[in-house]
Amino acid sequence: MFGFFKKKSGEVPEEQERLRQAEERRAAEQKAAERAAVPAEVPPGLQKLGKKFLLEEWSILAVTGANGFGGEQDPDTGLWTAEMGLTAWKEEDGDEPARRGNFLLVALADDKLLSYLRRRVLRDSVVQVKVRPSEDFSTFLMLELPQPETDGEMKAILEEQKKPVVRQAPGLGDFTLNRSLGWFEAEVDWMGQTARLDIDQEENWDPCVEHAKALLAAQTDWDGKVRAFAAQALLDLANQWAQQDQSQEEPEEITQEQFIERMELDAIQVDAAGGVEFWFNDGDLFWGHAIHVTGSLDKGPETAEMEE
C-alpha cells in the first residue's frame, strides 16, 4: 500500500546527490593539495627550508593556536613560507605527555596549497600531521596535509586554551584577551561614543592602566588635538583621493572641518611607556583605509598616516 511513495529504481534523493557531489569536490581538492604539498621535484626553496630540520620523520598530534595559516611570499618564486602556531604537541605513538608552549608548523606552499591550508586546517583544533622537527623541537616542517584528530589529552588542552582570559582594571572595567591579536581589550566611553581600549598582553599591566585612566580623564582635549593633527597632516592627501573618485564629475574640496567630522574613532592603544595610538575609520576619505595617529601622553600627537 506504500508503493506509491517509493522512489523509482535507481533514483537518488536530491540531498544525497548533493552530499555526494560535495564529497567528490572535497576529495578532488584534497588530492590537488596533496600534490602541491609533495611535489614530484623538490623546489630549491623547499630544499633550503628543509635544511633547518632533522631528517627523521614523525607523526605528531598537535593543538593549533588562535590564528590560521599565514606567511610571506617570495617575490622571485611566488611561493609562500606558510606558518601556523601550535600550542601543544606530542608524538602520535609515543608515551610522553604533550609539550605545551609556542610552536610553529611550517610549509612551502603555492597559492593553491596556501588557500587549502587556510580553509581546511582550522584554528583552535586538534590535528595529526607528518612532520620533520627542528633540532629544538620548536618548529615542524609539514610533510603531509594535517588531518582532524580526537585525542583525549589534546582535546582537554584545547578546551582549556579556549576559555576566556579576563583581567580587571579598577576604574576601567574588565579586559578580555583577544588571543588572535595578542592584546587585552575593553569597551570604554569616549566623547559619548563606545570605543575599544587595547593593552598588549606583553606590556607591564599597571602602568598601562594608569596611562589609560589619564588619557580618558583628558579625553576632550585629546580628541580635539588628535583630530586636528590628523586633518592637518592628511587633508591634502584626502583631496587627492577625492579627485580620483570617478563617481563624481566635479568632486568638491574637502575642508578641515569636514575631514574631522568624518573621522570615526575605532580603537585606542596604550603602552607602559606612555605611548598612545588612535585608530579611526576614515568615513570614506580614503575609500575605507584606516587613519592611524600615534603619540605619547607627554608630547601629544606625533604622527598621522593613512594605513595601506
JOZI-V462606 format. One record per residue. N is the residue number from 0. SS is DSSP state (hx for helix, st for strand, lp for the rest). PHI is phi in degrees with one decimal (* if undefined). NEAR is the number of other C-alpha atoms within 10 Angstrom. Layout:
[[N,SS,PHI,NEAR] [N,SS,PHI,NEAR]]
This chain:
[[0,lp,*,4] [1,lp,-95.3,5] [2,hx,-62.6,7] [3,hx,-66.4,7] [4,hx,-100.2,7] [5,lp,-82.3,8] [6,lp,-71.4,10] [7,lp,-63.9,9] [8,lp,-56.6,6] [9,lp,86.3,6] [10,lp,-80.3,9] [11,lp,-106.0,11] [12,lp,-55.3,9] [13,hx,-59.6,9] [14,hx,-63.4,9] [15,hx,-64.3,10] [16,hx,-66.7,12] [17,hx,-62.8,12] [18,hx,-65.0,11] [19,hx,-62.9,12] [20,hx,-65.1,12] [21,hx,-63.9,12] [22,hx,-66.0,12] [23,hx,-64.1,12] [24,hx,-64.4,12] [25,hx,-63.5,12] [26,hx,-64.9,12] [27,hx,-65.4,12] [28,hx,-64.0,14] [29,hx,-67.6,17] [30,hx,-62.2,13] [31,hx,-64.2,14] [32,hx,-66.5,22] [33,hx,-63.6,16] [34,hx,-64.1,12] [35,hx,-70.6,17] [36,hx,-71.0,20] [37,lp,-127.1,15] [38,lp,-67.5,11] [39,lp,-61.7,8] [40,lp,-113.8,7] [41,lp,-73.6,9] [42,lp,-68.5,12] [43,hx,-54.6,10] [44,hx,-61.4,15] [45,hx,-72.2,17] [46,hx,-61.9,11] [47,hx,-64.6,9] [48,hx,-64.8,14] [49,hx,-64.9,17] [50,lp,-66.6,10] [51,lp,-84.6,15] [52,lp,-126.1,18] [53,lp,-65.4,16] [54,lp,-79.0,12] [55,lp,-68.2,9] [56,lp,-108.5,15] [57,st,-121.4,18] [58,st,-107.4,17] [59,st,-119.3,21] [60,st,-104.9,25] [61,st,-143.3,32] [62,st,-103.1,27] [63,st,-80.7,25] [64,lp,-87.4,25] [65,lp,-81.8,20] [66,lp,-125.0,17] [67,lp,-81.3,20] [68,lp,-67.9,24] [69,st,-143.0,17] [70,st,167.5,16] [71,st,-115.9,11] [72,st,-101.4,16] [73,lp,-76.6,11] [74,lp,-64.7,8] [75,lp,-81.8,6] [76,lp,-99.8,11] [77,lp,78.9,12] [78,lp,-88.6,20] [79,st,-103.7,21] [80,st,-92.0,20] [81,st,-87.7,23] [82,st,-135.4,24] [83,st,-140.3,24] [84,st,-74.0,23] [85,st,-120.3,26] [86,st,-108.2,20] [87,st,-162.6,22] [88,st,-157.5,24] [89,st,-157.3,21] [90,st,-67.6,18] [91,lp,-61.2,17] [92,lp,-104.8,10] [93,lp,-88.1,10] [94,lp,-101.9,8] [95,lp,-73.6,9] [96,lp,-67.5,12] [97,lp,-64.6,20] [98,st,-88.3,14] [99,st,-117.8,14] [100,st,157.0,11] [101,st,-113.2,13] [102,st,-129.6,22] [103,st,-130.1,19] [104,st,-106.9,21] [105,st,-124.3,23] [106,st,-156.1,27] [107,st,-94.6,25] [108,st,-137.6,24] [109,lp,-86.4,18] [110,hx,-59.0,13] [111,hx,-66.7,13] [112,hx,-67.1,24] [113,hx,-61.9,24] [114,hx,-61.2,14] [115,hx,-63.4,18] [116,hx,-62.1,23] [117,hx,-66.2,16] [118,hx,-87.3,12] [119,hx,-105.1,16] [120,lp,-97.6,19] [121,lp,-81.1,19] [122,lp,-69.8,19] [123,lp,50.4,20] [124,lp,-147.8,19] [125,st,-110.8,26] [126,st,-131.9,21] [127,st,-113.6,22] [128,st,-151.8,23] [129,st,-88.3,20] [130,st,-143.0,25] [131,st,-116.6,24] [132,st,-85.4,22] [133,lp,-76.1,17] [134,lp,-61.9,11] [135,lp,-96.0,8] [136,lp,60.1,14] [137,lp,-99.3,14] [138,st,-137.0,22] [139,st,-131.6,27] [140,st,-86.0,24] [141,st,-71.7,22] [142,lp,-106.8,19] [143,lp,-136.6,17] [144,lp,-67.5,22] [145,lp,-62.7,20] [146,st,-123.2,13] [147,st,-60.4,15] [148,lp,-137.9,16] [149,lp,-128.1,12] [150,lp,-75.9,14] [151,hx,-62.4,10] [152,hx,-63.5,11] [153,hx,-70.7,22] [154,hx,-65.5,17] [155,hx,-64.6,11] [156,hx,-63.9,17] [157,hx,-60.9,20] [158,hx,-63.9,11] [159,hx,-65.8,10] [160,hx,-71.2,16] [161,lp,-84.2,12] [162,lp,-67.7,8] [163,lp,-60.7,10] [164,lp,-109.8,12] [165,st,-123.9,14] [166,st,-120.7,14] [167,st,-94.4,12] [168,st,-130.2,16] [169,lp,-53.0,10] [170,lp,90.9,10] [171,lp,-119.3,17] [172,st,106.6,12] [173,st,-93.7,15] [174,st,-107.9,19] [175,st,-107.4,18] [176,st,-70.0,20] [177,st,-91.4,17] [178,lp,-66.2,16] [179,lp,-66.0,11] [180,lp,-102.3,11] [181,lp,79.6,14] [182,st,-138.4,18] [183,st,-89.4,22] [184,st,-137.1,22] [185,st,-145.5,21] [186,st,-93.7,17] [187,st,-130.9,17] [188,st,-89.1,13] [189,st,-130.3,18] [190,lp,55.2,12] [191,lp,79.8,7] [192,st,-120.3,11] [193,st,-85.8,14] [194,st,-132.6,18] [195,st,-95.3,16] [196,st,-111.8,22] [197,st,-116.2,24] [198,st,-132.4,24] [199,st,-60.4,19] [200,lp,-67.4,15] [201,lp,-87.0,11] [202,lp,-77.9,14] [203,lp,-69.8,13] [204,hx,-63.1,16] [205,hx,-59.7,11] [206,hx,-60.5,15] [207,hx,-61.3,23] [208,hx,-62.4,20] [209,hx,-64.8,18] [210,hx,-66.2,20] [211,hx,-63.5,24] [212,hx,-62.3,16] [213,hx,-63.8,13] [214,hx,-64.9,20] [215,hx,-66.9,17] [216,hx,-65.8,12] [217,lp,-110.2,10] [218,hx,-64.0,15] [219,hx,-62.2,12] [220,hx,-65.0,11] [221,hx,-65.1,16] [222,hx,-60.3,17] [223,hx,-64.7,11] [224,hx,-66.0,14] [225,hx,-66.5,22] [226,hx,-66.0,25] [227,hx,-64.2,16] [228,hx,-64.3,19] [229,hx,-64.1,24] [230,hx,-63.8,22] [231,hx,-64.2,13] [232,hx,-78.0,15] [233,hx,-119.9,18] [234,hx,-60.5,20] [235,hx,-61.6,15] [236,hx,-65.1,14] [237,hx,-61.6,21] [238,hx,-70.4,19] [239,hx,-63.6,14] [240,hx,-65.4,13] [241,hx,-61.7,21] [242,hx,-67.3,15] [243,lp,-88.6,11] [244,lp,-74.1,13] [245,lp,-74.1,9] [246,lp,-77.3,8] [247,lp,-119.6,10] [248,lp,-67.5,9] [249,lp,-131.7,10] [250,lp,-63.0,13] [251,lp,-77.6,10] [252,lp,-68.2,14] [253,lp,-82.4,15] [254,lp,-89.4,14] [255,hx,-61.4,16] [256,hx,-63.8,11] [257,hx,-66.1,13] [258,hx,-58.5,21] [259,hx,-62.7,20] [260,hx,-66.1,13] [261,hx,-83.4,15] [262,lp,-71.9,20] [263,st,-119.7,17] [264,st,-65.0,21] [265,st,-108.1,17] [266,st,-153.2,21] [267,st,-127.1,23] [268,st,-124.6,20] [269,st,-127.3,26] [270,lp,-128.2,22] [271,lp,-69.5,19] [272,lp,-87.1,13] [273,lp,94.5,18] [274,st,-74.7,18] [275,st,-134.1,22] [276,st,-135.1,19] [277,st,-119.1,21] [278,st,-117.6,23] [279,st,-117.2,19] [280,st,-70.9,19] [281,lp,-86.6,23] [282,lp,58.7,17] [283,lp,68.9,13] [284,lp,-65.3,23] [285,lp,-123.3,19] [286,lp,58.5,13] [287,lp,101.8,13] [288,lp,-77.6,15] [289,lp,-75.5,22] [290,st,-105.0,24] [291,st,-120.5,20] [292,st,-117.6,21] [293,st,-119.3,20] [294,st,178.6,18] [295,st,-148.1,17] [296,lp,-62.0,16] [297,lp,-77.8,8] [298,lp,-104.4,9] [299,st,81.1,15] [300,st,-64.2,22] [301,st,-126.8,13] [302,st,-139.3,14] [303,st,-141.1,22] [304,st,-139.5,14] [305,st,-92.9,20] [306,lp,-77.7,11] [307,lp,-70.1,8]]
